[in-house]
Amino acid sequence: MINARGQTSPSDSLKHEFDGILNRCFDDLDLVPYLDQNPRFIEIKFCNLAMLFMLEVYPDDSIFTQSIIKKAKLIAQRFYDDATPVLIVRNGMNSIENARRLNLKSESSDLTYVSFGNSCLSTGLIDLGIAEFNRETRRLISGNNTQKE
């Protein structure tokens, strides 16, 4: 399984504030054959949000990218089904503080904001993965609000 550690302020120190969400493993997600049945990835469990970091490892493998995004959408669905929808604050300066601020603003809702940390290093694929995960979460939330009306 892939694990991540969320950073906190100052940016050099690590804190486990968002780790429980980022590393929460959903073992029973639907199979995505390219990831789950590929001998190349036999040692890796693609079951948590930390797997989005893997998008940086194989930037030229579009099937891998689409497979990770498919898994991320399944994870968004599971968080939503558990009444704990999650949005990821994009990486960058102050992303941890932004996530904290957004969580304080949304205390009355079940929505939780998380950050991978204050990092600006990326091929851009992790941003794509975050955007797709967040898009799926928003779609689920807006679909639920429509059904309640």
Rosetta blueprint (number, residue, H / E / L):
1 M L
2 I L
3 N L
4 A L
5 R L
6 G L
7 Q E
8 T L
9 S L
10 P L
11 S L
12 D L
13 S L
14 L E
15 K L
16 H L
17 E L
18 F L
19 D H
20 G H
21 I H
22 L H
23 N L
24 R L
25 C L
26 F L
27 D L
28 D L
29 L L
30 D L
31 L L
32 V L
33 P H
34 Y H
35 L H
36 D H
37 Q L
38 N L
39 P H
40 R H
41 F H
42 I L
43 E L
44 I L
45 K L
46 F L
47 C L
48 N L
49 L H
50 A H
51 M H
52 L H
53 F H
54 M H
55 L H
56 E H
57 V L
58 Y L
59 P L
60 D L
61 D L
62 S H
63 I H
64 F H
65 T H
66 Q H
67 S H
68 I H
69 I H
70 K H
71 K H
72 A H
73 K H
74 L H
75 I H
76 A H
77 Q H
78 R H
79 F H
80 Y H
81 D H
82 D L
83 A L
84 T L
85 P L
86 V E
87 L E
88 I E
89 V E
90 R L
91 N L
92 G L
93 M L
94 N L
95 S H
96 I H
97 E H
98 N H
99 A H
100 R H
101 R H
102 L H
103 N H
104 L H
105 K H
106 S L
107 E L
108 S L
109 S L
110 D L
111 L L
112 T E
113 Y E
114 V E
115 S E
116 F L
117 G L
118 N L
119 S L
120 C L
121 L L
122 S L
123 T L
124 G L
125 L H
126 I H
127 D H
128 L H
129 G H
130 I H
131 A H
132 E H
133 F H
134 N H
135 R H
136 E H
137 T H
138 R H
139 R H
140 L H
141 I H
142 S H
143 G H
144 N H
145 N H
146 T H
147 Q H
148 K H
149 E L
